[in-house]
Amino acid sequence: MLQLLWFKRDLRLHDHAPLAAAAAAGRVLPVYVHEPELLTTTDHDPRHAAFVEECLQELRVALAERGAPLLEPHGVLPDVFEALCEQLPITAIYAHEECGNGTSYARDRRVRAWARRRGLAMHEFQGSGVVRRLASRDGWHEQWLQHVRAPRAATPLRITGATADELSRVPQQFVAPRNASTPPMHVPGMVERQTGGRTHAERLLGSFLQERGEHYRVAMSSPSEAIDACSRLSPHLTWGTLSVREAYQAARGRAAQLRDELKGLGRTASNLSQRETLARWQQSLVSFASRIEWRDHFIQKLESEPALEYRSYAPIFDNVWSLEPDAERLDAWREGRTGYPLVDACMRSVHATGWLTFRMRAMVMSFASHYLWLHWRPAGLVLARAFTDYEPGIHWMQCQMQAGVTGINTIRIYNPIKQAAEHDAAGDFVRRWVPELSALPTADLLRPWDAPPLMQQMHGMHIGRDYPRPIVPHEASYTHARDTLHTLKQAAQQQGVSRRVWQQHGSRKTPFNASTR
C-alpha cells in the first residue's frame, strides 16, 4: 500500500509532519503537482515559478537520496490523483493544511470532496500557527505559542517508496522529465532576486541570527539598510523551505545564548560596549519573534474568512473606489512614474528585486489608495505579482489595512515626502533606483518639483521632461483621503460593523475601544 505525500507550499523535508506520519504508516509516494490553473491566476508571476523551481531542485535530490523520488505530474486536481489511484495502490493522502489564494482554496475543497467519494483517507496537518476552523480569536496567541514551541517533526533518514514496477505504471501524459541540474530560471526585468531552496533558507537564517540581525529593530524600516538587516526569510516561509516553527525556535535559541553571554559579563566600563551589543541583539530578536507571530496572525484572518481576498472587511468601504481603476494612474504607479521619488524608487526596486521592507510596502500601498485613489484590489494585484514572497493571507490583509478599510485599524496615510526624509535621508535609495534625479542635491530629492529651474539646469535635467511632475497634488490628495475614510470609519463604528470585524479578526492584545480610534 502507498501513502501519497502531497507537497504544496511546504517544499522541505525538515519539520514536515505529513512526511513523518506517511513514512511511519508505510511506503510513501511523494508528489508535487504542477497545476496550470495556479500558474494562470491574476496574482501569479514567473518570479514565483522560478523560486519554486529552485526549491524543487533541492527537494528532488533530497527525496531521491532517501529512497523515494519525487513524482511531478502536470494537470488539474483531483484528476491527477484519480489517475494515480487507478494505477497505484494508494490508500491515503498526507498533506499540510494550506491557506492560499481563492484558486488553491477551491482546489483543496475539490480534492477533499473527491477523497470522501473515493473512500480515501486524507490526513491534513497544521502547517504553521494558523488554526483551521478556529471558533474564536480568544486564546489564539496561546495556541500559536503551543504550536511553535512544540517539538519539530522528525526527518526520516530513509523513506520506503514505490517500486520501479509501480512507477512504470504512472500515466506518462501527466509527467514531464525533470533535470536536477537545471540552471536558475531567468525572469525578465529582475536584476536581483532571491534564490529558492532549503540550502539558501538555512544560510539566511544562520547569517541573520549570527551576523546580520544586530540592528534589525532599528534598520527594518530603511529601504537600503533593511536589505541586509532583515532576515530575508519571507519567500522561504511562503514556499515552505523553512517552517515557522524552525525560524521561531532558532531565534529563541539564539536569544537564550545571548542571555547567557550577558549574564557572564561584569558591569565594568570595559564591558559596556559588549553589553550594548548584546542588548541590541536581544531587542532585535524580540522584534523578529513578534514578526513571526504577526505573520500567522494575518494569515489567520484569511483562513477564517476567505472572501477577504476579494472584498473589504467592512462592506461600507466596498464602493469607495472603482474596481476599474484609472489606467493612467495605475500604470504610472506600477512603473515608478508618479513624480514622488521614494514611491517611484520603491516600485522600480520591487519589480527588479522582488522584495521591499515592510514600511515601504505600506507606503506604496497607501499612496496607491490614498493619493491616487485606486481600489486596493487592482493595486494589490500589481504588488502580488511583484513580491517573490507573495503570501495571500498577509498580502490581502495588509492591502486592506494600509488602504484603511478594515473598520478597526488606525487609518494611516503615509506621507511619501516625510517617509523619504525619515528613512532615506541621504537619498541613497532614490539615487539608485531613480537615476534621473541622482545629480540633484539631497535637499531637492524630497521635492524635486520645487527645485529652482536654474538648479535643474546646472545639473543637466528638467522636471517635467526628464522626470515627471507629481501626478496628483500632495496636500489636496491627503486631505481628501483623510476626510473620506475617517467619515466612513465612524459610520462603520456606529453601525456595529467595526465590532463585528474585531470580534472575528482583532488581536486580543489590543482592546476593541483602542483598536477603533
N, C-alpha and C positions, 0 to 999 in steps of 0.2 A: 504494500500500500504506500502511496505517496502523499506527502503533505505539501500543498502548493504554498510557497512563501512568496507573497506578493509585495514587491518593493514599489514604493511610490515616491514620496519626498522624504525618504529615510535611507539614503544611499551610503550605508555603512554596515559593518559587522559588529562594532562595539556598542555596548549598551543597547542591544536590539532585542527586546523581549519576544517578538514573534519568532525570530530566528532561534533563540534559545528554546522556546517552547516547541517549535516544529522539530528541531533536532532531537529533543528529548522524546518526542512522540514517535519517531521513526525516520524513514527516508524522506529527504527533502528535495523538492523541485523549485529552485529559485527562479522567479520570473519578474522581468520588468517589461511592461507593455508600452511600446511606442504608439501613442494614441493620436491619430490625425485630428480629432476634434479638439484636443487640448492645444495642438500646435497651430490652430487656426482661430483661436479666440481673439477678441479685440485687445486683450491685455497681454498677449504673448509677443515676444520679440526674439530674434535669433540669438541675442546675447544670453537669454535664458537657456536655449538649447545648447549653446556652446559650453556653458558652465556645467550643465547636466552631463553632456557627453564626456567631459573630463572626469567627472565623478564616476561615471560608469566604467571608464577605462580602468580605474583602480579597483573598482568593485569586481569586475570580471576576473582580474588576476587573483584577487584575494579569495574569491569563491572557488576558482579552479584549483588553487593551491590546497584548498581544504577538501577537495574531492567532489564538489557539486557545481559544475559550470552553470553560469547564468544563461537562462533562456530569454531571448528578446523578440517576442512576436511583434508584428505590426498589425494594428487593426482596432476595431471597436469592441468595447466591453459591454456586456458579458459574452459576446460572440466568440471572442478568442478563448475564453475559459471553457466555453461549451465545446469548442473544437478539441481542446486539450483533453477534456474529460472523456470525450468519445474514444480517444486513443490510449489514454493512460489511466492507471488505477488510482485516481486522485480521490481521497476520502475527506479532505478538509482543506480550508484556506486559512492561512495565518497572515495577518496584516496589522499595521498600525492604523489607528483612527487618524483621519486627516481632516483638517479644516482648511479647504482650499477655496477656489472660486465657485461660481454658480455651476459651471460645467462639470467640475470634478464632484461637486455635491450631488448633482443629478446622476452622474455615473455611479457613484457609490451606492445610491439608493437602488439603481437598476441591478447592480451586482448582488446586493443583499437579497432583493426580491427573487432573483434568479436562483441563488443558492438555496433559498427556502423551498422554491418549487422543485428543485432537483433533489432535495433532501440532503444537501451537502452542508456539513458543519462549517460555520465561519467564525473564527476566533479573532476578535479585534482587541488591540491593546492600546492603552493610553500612551500617546507618544510624547507628551510634554505635560505641563501643569494645567492644560486645558481640559475641562471636565465635560464629557458628553452627558446630555440630558440633565444638566445642572438645575436643581429645583429652585435654588435661591442663591444670591450672591453672599448672603450671610455665611461667614465661615470659610469663604473661598481661599483666603490667604493661608489659613491653616492647612487646607487640603493641598494647596500648592507647595507649601513647605514640606509636607509629608512626602509628596512625590519627589521633589528634587533632592531630599536628604536620604531617600531610600537607597539600598544597595543597588549598584548597576547590574544589569543583566550580564551573565557570563557569556564570553565569546567562545564558541566551540573551536577547538584546535583542528578537529576533523569533522566532516559532515558526510553522512552517507547519502549519496544522491541517486538519481535514476540510473538504470543500467544502459549500456550502449544500445541494446536492442530496443529499449523503451524510447530512448532519444531518437532513434532512427524512425520511429513512427510519428514523430511530431509533424504536423502539416507544414510543408515547406513554404506554402504560399504566405504564411504568417511570419516567416523568418528571413531576415537579411543577414548575410555574413558580416561579422564584426571583426575589427582588427585592433588588438590591444595597443599597438604602437602607432595608431593614427595620430598625426600631428595636431596641435591645437587648432580649433576652427577659427578662421578669420571672420571677424564681424565688421562689416563696412562702417567706417566712421569712428570706430573705437581705437584710440591710440594707447590707452592704458586700461586694462581690465583685469580683474582678479581671476586667478586660475582655480578651477574646481578640483576636488579630490581630497580624500582623508589626509594625505600627507601634508598638504598645504594648510588644512584646518589645524592640525596638531602643531605645525610650525608657528602659525599665527597665535594660537593660544599660549604656547610657551614663550614666544618673544614678547607678547603683551604682558604676561604676568611677571616676567623676569627682567625685562629691559624697557619696553616702550610705554608701559602704563602708568609710570610715576605721576605724570602731570595730566592724566585723563580727566580728572574732575574739573580742572580749570581750562583745559585746552579743547574740550569736546565741542565747543561752540564755534571755534575758529575754523573757517573753511580751509585754511592752509595747515595749521598745526594739527587738526583732527585727523588728517590723513595718516599720520604716524601714531598719534597719541591714542586714538580709538582702537578698539580690538580688531576691527575689520572682519569679525567673525559672522556678520549678519548673513551673507549669502550661504555660508556653510550651515548655519542654523536653519535657514529657509529650505535648503535642499537636503538637509539631514546627514551631512558627512560628520557632523558633531551633534550630540544630543544636548538639550538644555541642561539636563542633569549633569553631564560631564563638565560643561562650562561652569556651572554653579559650584560643583564640588571642587573643581580645580582652583577657583577663586577663593573658596573658603579655606582650602588647604594652604594656599599662599598667605592668606591673612593670618592664619594660626602661626605660620612660620615667622611672619613679621612681628607678631605679638611676642613671641619668644625672644626674638632678637632685641626688641625694645626693652623687655624686662632685664636682659643681660647687660644693658648699658647703664653705666653710672650717670649721675646728673652733673658731671663736671663740665666745665666750659669746653674742654677739648672734644666732648661727645655731642655738643649742641648740634652741629651740622648733621651728624648721623641721625640724631633723634628727629630733626626736622624732616629729613629724607624719609625715614620710616613712617612718620606721621602722614606725610603726603601720600605715600603708598597706601596706607590704611584707608584714608579718606577716599582715594580713587577706587579701591576695591569695594568699599561700601556702596559707592555710586554705581559701579559696574554690576554688583549683585542686584541692586534695586532696578536697574535697567533690564536685567534678565527677567525679573518678575513682571515688570512693566510690559514686556513683550507678550507674555502669556495673558496678562490682564486684558489687553486689547484684542487678542485673538479670541479670547473667551466671548467677547461681545458678538463677534460674527458667528461663532459656534452656536450661541444662544438665539440669535436672530439673523439667519442667513440673508434675509431680504435687505439688510442694511448695506449690502454691496451696491444696491440699485436705488434705494430711497432713503430719505433723511430720517434720523432718529425721531425728530419732531415733525410730523406731517405739515405743520403750519409753514415750514420753510420750503416745501416742495416747489412752490410756484414763484419763488423769489427770482430765480434765474431761468432763462430758457434752456431747455436741453439741446436746442440748436444754437450753438454759440456763435458769436461774432467771429467769422472765419479769419478776418484780418488780424484781430487782436490775438486769437488763439495761435495763429501762425507766428506772429511777432514774438509772443511769449515762448513758444516751443523753440524757436530758432535763435533766441537771445538777441532780439532787435527791439526791445521796449524803450530804450533810451535811459533806463535805470541801470547803471554799471554793475552793481552787485547782483541784481536779478539776472542780467544777461550773462555775467560770468558763471553763475551757478548753473544756468540752463545749458550753456555750452559745455561746461565741465561734466555735467551728469550724462550727457549724451556721449561724451568721449571716454568716460571712465566707468560709468555705471554706478557711481556712488556719490553721495553727499552726506555731510554730517547732519544730525537731526535738526538743529536750529535753522540751517539753510533750507532744508526740506520744508519746514514750517513756513519760512518766509516766502518761498516761491509759490507755495500753495495759497497762502494768504494774499499775496499780490494778485494772483490769478482771480481769486474770488472777490476780493475787496476793491482793488484798484481797477482791474479790467472787467469786473462784474461778469465773470464766467461761471457757469454751473460747475460744481465740484466734480461731477461725474466725467464729462469730457476732458476737463483739465487733469483729473486723476488718471485717466487712461494714458495720457501722454507720459506721465511720470511712471506709471506701472510698467510701461514698455522700456523706459529708460533705466530703471533700477534693476541691477543684476540680482539684488536681494529682495525683489518684489514678494512680499508676503501679504496675501489678500486681507487677512484679519487685521493686521497692523495698518496696512496702507489705506483701506477704505475708511477705517475708523478715524485715522489721522486726517484724511481729506475732509471729512465732515467736521472734525474738531477744529481744524485750522480755518475752515470756512465759517465756523460759528453757528452750525445748525443743529447742535446736539440738544439744546434747551437746558443743559445743566452746567456746561463748562464756561469759564470766563471767556468772553469774546475778545480775542487778541488780534489786533490789526498791526501787523509788523511793518514798521516804517523802514523802507529799504535804505534810506539815507542814514538814519540812526544806526541801523544794523551794520552798515559799512563802516561807520565811524567807530563803532564799538568792537567789531570783530575782524576788520581788515584795515586797521588804522593806517598802516604803511602803504596800503594799496597793492600789496604783492599779488594777491589772488586776482584782483581785477586786471592788473597789468598782464598777468599770464594769459588769461582767457579772453580779454578784450584788448588785444594789442593795438587797436586803433587809438586807444587813449594812453598808451604807455609813455608817451613823451610829455604828457601834462604833469605839472606839479601835483604833489599828493593832495594838497588842499582843494584843487579843482576836480579831483576824481569823484568827490562826493556829489557835486552838482555841476557836471561839465557844461551844461547848457547855460550856466551863468558865467563861464569863463569869458573874459573880455575878448572881443574879436581880435585885438592886437596880440593878445597872448596866444590865441589859437593860431594866428598867422605865424608867429615866432616859432611855433612848434610844428609847423607844416601840416596843419589839419584844420578842418572846418566842421563844426557841429551842424548837422542837417545834411551834410554831404558825405563825410567820412564816417560819421556815427550819428544815429538818429536822435532827434529831439524827443523828449518824453512823449510816449504815445497817449498818455492821459495826464491831466493836471494833478499834481500831488495833493494839495490841500483839499480841493473840491471832492476828489475821489475818496479821500479818507473820511471826510465829514459825511458824505452820502452813505457810505458803508456803515459807519458807526451809528448814525441815527436810525437807519432802516433796520439793522439787525437787533439793536437794543429794544426797539419798539416791538418787534416780533418775539423776542425772548420774553419780554414782560407779558405779552399775550399768552405765550406758552405756559408760563408760570400760573397765570390767572385761570387758565382752562384746565389745570391739573396735569398737563402733558409732561412738564418737567419732572414732577414727582414720579409719574409712571416710568419715565426713562431712567431715573435714578434708582428706583426700586429694582429694575431689571438689570441695569448695567453699571450703576455707580460704584466707585470704590468705597468700601466701608471704612477706609481710613479717613475719608472726608465726609462730615455730616451733610445731610441734604441742604440745610439752610446755607452753609458755607459754599457748597458747590454750585449754588444757583445765583450767586451775586452777579 
